[in-house]
Amino acid sequence: MEQQMYWALLFVAVFLFGYAMHGLFLRFSRGLGVRQPETLGQERWSAEVKPSVGGLTFFICFSISISLLPIEGLNVLSELKRTSFTAACCLGFLLGLADDTYDTVPLVKFIGQVLCGLILCLGGIVIEFSGVEVIDYALTIFWVIAIMNSINMLDNMDAITTSVSISVLIIAIIMALLIVSPSLWV
């Protein structure tokens, strides 16, 4: 019970920190990362001009959370998994930031997504489906590409990403509370 209380307090603290950070980012970055659909020549889900700083807040909260995970008691394999998971997430964030900033071409995004999948596979995070390593690696990379593109598509729609992400987060928290050891989470 003490460990669950620690994780609950950690979640609340990081959530409140993220909420405050997001408010500051919105206040001080009115024009930073704003996309203007008419100048991009693209059809968007909404004609409104929107800032793109929400991902920055999320990434800061993610970085704080992953750094606060206790390292003691983790063996080399789970530490490798955590490191590769963190590296893939960092690469995904940088890819999204580059896309928001420079409107990168689809090939660059695809190569970045494949690299995220490869990092996970090399770190031992693989969807074990067939028992054939090449097929399992290919499935994992395909799944990473599919998830990243799905989230990117949802990100272009108003408030959809938030509700989907909150739903996924609630399910993840419930699963985390059911699994006692944090070393099993990654």
C-alpha positions in Angstrom: 0.0 0.0 0.0 2.9 2.4 0.8 4.3 1.9 -2.7 0.9 2.6 -4.3 0.7 5.8 -2.3 4.1 6.8 -3.5 3.1 6.3 -7.2 -0.2 8.1 -6.6 1.5 11.1 -5.1 4.1 11.1 -7.8 1.4 11.1 -10.4 -0.5 14.0 -8.8 2.8 16.0 -8.4 3.8 15.5 -12.0 0.3 16.3 -13.2 0.1 19.5 -11.2 3.6 20.5 -12.4 2.6 19.8 -16.0 -0.6 21.8 -15.6 1.3 24.8 -14.3 4.0 24.4 -17.0 1.4 24.3 -19.7 -0.2 27.5 -18.4 3.1 29.2 -18.5 3.9 28.0 -22.0 0.6 29.2 -23.3 1.0 32.6 -21.7 4.6 33.2 -22.9 4.4 31.6 -26.3 1.4 33.1 -28.1 3.2 33.0 -31.4 5.6 30.1 -30.8 4.8 27.0 -32.8 1.6 28.5 -34.3 0.5 26.8 -37.5 -1.3 28.9 -40.0 -3.2 26.6 -42.4 -3.6 29.2 -45.2 0.1 29.8 -45.4 0.9 26.1 -45.4 -1.4 25.4 -48.3 -2.7 22.3 -46.5 -6.2 21.3 -45.7 -6.5 21.0 -41.9 -9.2 19.6 -39.6 -9.8 23.1 -38.2 -9.4 26.5 -39.8 -8.3 28.0 -36.4 -4.7 28.9 -35.8 -3.4 26.8 -32.9 -0.1 26.8 -30.9 1.8 23.5 -30.9 3.3 23.7 -27.4 1.2 21.0 -25.7 3.7 18.3 -26.7 6.5 20.2 -25.1 4.7 20.2 -21.7 3.9 16.5 -22.1 7.5 15.7 -22.9 8.8 17.6 -19.9 6.4 15.7 -17.6 7.4 12.4 -19.2 11.1 13.2 -18.7 10.6 14.0 -15.1 8.5 10.9 -14.5 10.9 8.5 -16.2 13.8 10.0 -14.3 12.0 9.5 -10.9 11.6 5.8 -11.4 13.7 4.0 -8.9 16.7 2.4 -10.5 17.7 0.2 -7.6 16.6 -3.4 -8.0 16.4 -3.2 -11.8 18.5 -5.8 -13.5 20.5 -5.1 -16.7 17.7 -6.3 -19.0 15.0 -4.1 -17.6 17.4 -1.2 -17.4 18.1 -1.7 -21.1 14.4 -1.8 -21.8 13.8 1.4 -19.9 16.7 3.1 -21.7 15.6 2.0 -25.1 12.0 3.0 -24.3 13.2 6.4 -23.2 15.4 6.8 -26.3 12.6 5.9 -28.7 10.2 8.3 -26.9 12.8 11.1 -27.1 13.4 10.4 -30.8 9.6 10.5 -31.4 9.3 13.8 -29.6 12.1 15.3 -31.6 10.5 14.0 -34.8 7.2 15.6 -33.8 8.9 18.9 -32.8 10.8 19.0 -36.2 7.5 18.3 -38.0 5.7 21.1 -36.1 8.6 23.5 -36.7 9.7 22.6 -40.3 6.8 20.6 -41.7 9.1 17.7 -42.5 8.5 15.5 -45.6 6.8 12.1 -45.1 9.9 10.1 -45.9 11.8 11.8 -43.0 8.9 11.0 -40.6 8.8 7.4 -41.8 12.5 6.9 -41.3 12.2 8.4 -37.8 9.3 6.1 -37.0 11.3 3.0 -38.3 14.2 4.1 -36.1 12.0 4.4 -33.1 10.8 0.8 -33.7 14.3 -0.4 -34.2 15.5 1.2 -31.0 12.7 -0.7 -29.1 13.6 -4.0 -30.8 17.3 -3.6 -30.1 16.4 -2.9 -26.5 14.4 -6.1 -26.2 10.9 -4.5 -26.4 9.3 -6.7 -29.0 5.8 -8.0 -29.7 6.3 -11.7 -29.4 3.7 -13.1 -31.7 5.1 -15.7 -34.0 8.2 -16.9 -32.3 10.2 -16.0 -35.5 12.4 -13.1 -34.5 12.3 -11.4 -38.0 8.5 -11.5 -38.1 8.2 -10.3 -34.5 10.6 -7.4 -35.1 8.7 -6.4 -38.3 5.4 -6.5 -36.4 6.8 -4.4 -33.6 8.2 -1.8 -36.1 4.9 -1.8 -38.0 3.0 -1.3 -34.7 5.2 1.6 -33.7 4.6 3.3 -37.1 0.9 2.7 -36.9 0.6 4.1 -33.3 2.7 7.2 -34.1 0.7 7.9 -37.2 -2.6 7.4 -35.3 -1.6 9.8 -32.6 -0.3 12.3 -35.1 -3.7 12.2 -37.0 -5.6 12.6 -33.7 -3.3 15.5 -32.8 -4.7 17.4 -35.8 -8.3 17.2 -34.5 -9.6 19.4 -31.7 -9.7 17.7 -28.2 -9.7 14.2 -29.6 -6.1 13.5 -28.6 -6.7 14.7 -25.1 -9.7 12.4 -24.5 -8.0 9.4 -26.1 -4.8 10.0 -24.2 -6.6 10.4 -20.8 -8.4 7.1 -21.5 -5.2 5.4 -22.2 -3.5 7.0 -19.2 -6.3 5.8 -16.9 -6.0 2.3 -18.2 -2.2 2.4 -17.8 -2.6 3.6 -14.2 -5.0 0.8 -13.4 -2.6 -1.7 -14.9 0.3 -0.1 -13.0 -1.5 -0.4 -9.7 -2.3 -4.1 -10.4 1.4 -4.8 -11.2 3.3 -4.3 -8.0 6.9 -4.0 -9.4 7.7 -0.9 -11.4 10.5 -2.8 -13.1 7.8 -4.8 -15.0 6.2 -1.6 -16.4 8.8 -1.2 -19.2 
